[in-house]
Amino acid sequence: MNIHKNMEVIFVTALATVSLGSWLLDSLPAAQAGAKPVPVARNIATPTSMAVVIIKAPRVRNAD
């Protein structure tokens, strides 16, 4: 019977902790995005130009 009482205490404590944490997280102010947008260097694809992707990597050499 002692195990059942301890499990009840653990359950109630965990429930109270989760409830309190949820309430605290809800009371925090909402996050705000930065004021400065990141400038875009160039649009990748426009109606007049095709998108081109250049991938540079070292070549794999076979050990023949």
Beta strands, then each sheet from edge to edge (+ up, - down):
end
